[in-house]
């Protein structure tokens, strides 16, 4: 079984910096971590490999420093690592990111299952997973909390939602996004760390992909952030004093004057 896990390296949430000209995150030189939800995707992929055989390939799109995230994924059980990196990809929104990742995944050959975390903590859009499935024209299941069964041709999963969960059957190849309830991620072993240190990170540049330049990077993104600011907190209030009965009567009058009751 050929499994691909798409991960994202995100800035440490306490050290986020914004480029004032492009309104995009500054990633170079900023301490970063693997997106927390992606840890569950890595773990589930490794468990499926251990149970059914095959390989786990981990992929990310980002600057050269994202190599550290890939090596960490290898230390957790991934077999191969791919870094999709090129100046042409800088500033990509979720659509352009999915477009580029889809081209890189096609280059890998036959893929049975793609896993992603449910969303990234920096953008919180939860759009790349479904958009990637759409680009690859394969089935997609969101918010998977359990993989019940998987064969060479189909899988059955539990998809969680607010009122409970539903059981979904899907043909393969397919893409799923996972939630933290799906497993408990392991810690890297010494053997895993040694493997990660020696692992060759495969670099994937613009020239190696069948993509069109108008769809790449900031210029090729159909959405973009036009302004970032902290909202002003203006809270006008009135303190009511006196006996409880008087306060209650005045509160009711105020609410009626404002037509709130």
C-alpha positions in Angstrom: 0.0 0.0 0.0 1.4 3.4 -1.1 0.5 6.1 1.5 1.3 9.8 1.2 1.1 12.1 4.2 0.9 15.8 3.5 2.2 17.9 6.4 2.9 21.5 7.1 5.5 23.2 9.1 3.9 26.1 11.0 5.4 28.9 13.0 5.5 28.5 16.8 2.2 30.3 17.7 4.0 32.6 20.1 6.4 33.8 17.5 4.3 34.6 14.4 5.6 37.4 12.2 3.8 39.0 9.2 5.4 40.5 6.1 3.8 44.0 6.0 4.0 44.2 2.2 2.5 40.9 1.3 0.5 40.2 4.5 1.8 36.6 4.5 3.6 34.7 7.2 7.3 35.1 7.5 8.7 31.6 7.8 12.4 32.0 7.2 14.3 32.2 10.4 11.2 31.7 12.6 11.1 28.7 15.0 8.6 26.3 13.6 7.0 23.0 14.4 5.0 20.3 12.6 1.4 21.3 12.5 -0.1 19.4 15.5 -2.9 17.8 13.6 -0.4 16.4 11.1 1.2 14.3 13.8 -2.0 12.2 13.9 -1.9 11.8 10.2 1.7 10.6 10.3 0.9 8.1 13.1 -2.1 6.7 11.4 -0.2 6.2 8.1 2.6 4.4 10.0 0.0 2.1 11.8 -1.6 1.3 8.5 1.8 0.4 7.0 2.6 -1.8 10.0 -0.7 -3.6 9.7 -0.9 -4.0 5.9 2.6 -3.4 4.5 3.7 -0.8 2.0 5.5 2.6 2.2 4.7 5.9 3.8 5.9 9.0 1.9 5.7 12.3 3.7 5.5 15.6 1.7 5.5 19.2 2.5 5.6 22.5 0.6 7.7 25.3 2.0 11.1 26.9 2.3 14.3 24.9 2.8 14.0 25.0 6.6 10.9 22.7 6.3 13.4 19.9 5.9 13.5 19.6 9.7 9.8 18.8 9.8 10.3 16.1 7.2 13.2 14.5 9.2 11.0 14.5 12.3 8.3 12.7 10.3 10.9 10.1 9.2 11.9 9.6 12.8 8.3 8.8 13.6 8.1 6.0 10.9 7.8 7.6 7.5 10.0 5.9 4.8 10.6 8.7 2.3 10.5 12.5 2.4 9.8 15.1 -0.3 10.2 18.9 0.0 8.3 20.9 -2.6 10.3 24.1 -2.5 10.8 26.9 -5.0 10.6 30.7 -5.0 7.8 30.3 -7.5 5.6 28.8 -4.8 6.0 31.5 -2.3 2.9 33.2 -1.0 0.5 30.4 -2.2 -3.0 30.4 -0.8 -4.8 27.1 -0.1 -5.9 26.6 -3.7 -2.5 27.2 -5.2 -0.9 25.0 -2.5 -3.2 22.2 -3.3 -2.6 22.7 -7.0 1.2 22.4 -6.5 1.0 19.5 -4.1 -1.3 17.6 -6.5 1.3 17.9 -9.3 4.1 16.7 -6.9 2.0 13.7 -5.8 1.3 12.7 -9.4 5.1 12.5 -9.9 5.2 9.8 -7.2 3.3 7.4 -9.3 0.5 5.2 -7.9 -0.8 6.3 -4.5 -3.5 4.4 -2.6 -4.2 6.7 0.3 -3.4 10.3 1.2 -3.7 11.6 4.8 -3.7 15.1 6.1 -4.4 16.7 9.4 -7.9 18.2 9.6 -6.4 21.7 9.4 -3.3 23.8 10.1 -3.1 26.0 13.2 -1.8 29.0 11.4 -4.5 29.4 8.8 -7.3 27.3 10.3 -9.0 27.0 6.9 -9.2 23.2 6.6 -9.2 23.7 2.8 -6.0 22.2 1.5 -7.1 18.6 2.1 -10.4 18.7 0.2 -8.9 21.0 -2.4 -6.1 18.5 -3.0 -8.6 15.6 -3.4 -10.5 17.7 -5.9 -7.3 18.5 -7.9 -6.5 14.8 -8.0 -10.1 13.9 -8.7 -10.3 11.3 -5.9 -12.8 10.7 -3.1 -12.4 12.6 0.1 -13.6 12.1 3.7 -13.1 14.8 6.3 -12.7 14.6 10.1 -11.9 10.8 10.3 -11.7 9.5 13.8 -11.1 5.9 13.0 -10.1 3.7 10.0 -12.3 0.6 10.5 -11.1 -1.5 7.6 -8.9 -1.1 4.5 -8.3 -3.3 1.5 -6.5 -2.9 -1.8 -9.7 -1.3 -3.3 -11.6 0.4 -0.5 -11.6 1.7 3.1 -14.3 2.1 5.7 -13.9 5.0 8.2 -15.8 6.7 11.0 -16.3 10.4 10.3 -17.1 12.6 13.3 -19.4 15.5 13.4 -21.2 17.5 16.1 -24.0 15.0 16.9 -21.9 11.9 16.7 -20.3 10.0 13.8 -21.2 8.3 10.6 -19.6 5.3 8.9 -18.3 6.1 5.4 -17.2 3.6 2.7 -14.9 4.9 0.0 -13.1 3.4 -3.0 -9.3 3.8 -3.2 -7.4 5.8 -4.0 -8.8 8.4 -1.6 -7.8 11.2 0.7 -8.8 11.6 4.3 -8.2 14.3 6.9 -7.9 13.1 10.5 -8.8 14.4 13.9 -6.9 13.9 17.1 -9.3 11.2 18.4 -7.9 8.8 15.8 -4.8 7.8 17.7 -2.0 8.7 20.1 1.1 9.7 18.2 4.3 7.9 19.2 7.6 9.5 20.2 10.6 9.0 17.9 12.8 6.1 18.8 16.6 6.2 18.8 16.6 4.0 15.7 14.1 6.4 14.1 16.2 9.5 14.9 19.3 7.8 13.3 17.3 6.9 10.2 16.0 10.5 10.0 19.5 11.9 10.3 20.7 9.8 7.3 17.5 10.1 5.2 17.8 11.8 1.8 15.3 14.5 1.5 14.1 14.6 -2.1 13.8 18.2 -3.4 11.0 19.0 -5.8 11.3 22.3 -7.7 9.1 24.1 -10.2 11.0 22.6 -13.2 10.1 19.1 -12.1 6.4 19.6 -12.0 3.8 19.8 -14.8 2.2 23.0 -13.6 1.3 26.4 -15.2 3.0 29.5 -13.8 -0.2 31.6 -13.6 -1.5 29.2 -10.9 1.6 29.4 -8.7 2.6 31.4 -5.7 1.1 34.7 -4.6 0.3 35.9 -8.1 -1.4 32.7 -8.9 -3.6 32.6 -5.8 -7.2 33.5 -6.2 -7.4 34.7 -2.6 -5.1 36.8 -0.6 -5.0 38.7 2.7 -5.4 42.4 2.0 -5.1 43.7 5.6 -4.1 42.4 9.0 -4.9 44.3 12.1 -5.8 43.8 15.8 -9.5 44.8 16.4 -10.1 47.8 18.7 -11.7 46.8 21.9 -14.2 49.5 22.7 -16.6 48.5 25.4 -18.9 51.2 26.7 -20.7 50.2 29.8 -22.7 51.5 32.7 -22.3 50.4 36.3 -25.7 50.1 38.1 -25.6 50.7 41.9 -28.2 50.6 44.6 -30.6 48.1 46.0 -31.2 44.9 44.0 -34.8 45.9 43.3 -33.8 49.3 41.9 -30.9 47.8 39.9 -33.3 45.3 38.3 -35.9 47.9 37.4 -33.2 50.2 35.8 -31.7 47.3 33.9 -35.1 46.4 32.5 -35.8 50.0 31.5 -32.4 50.2 29.8 -33.0 47.0 27.8 -36.4 48.2 26.7 -35.0 51.6 25.7 -32.5 49.8 23.5 -35.3 47.5 22.2 -33.5 44.4 23.4 -36.5 43.0 25.2 
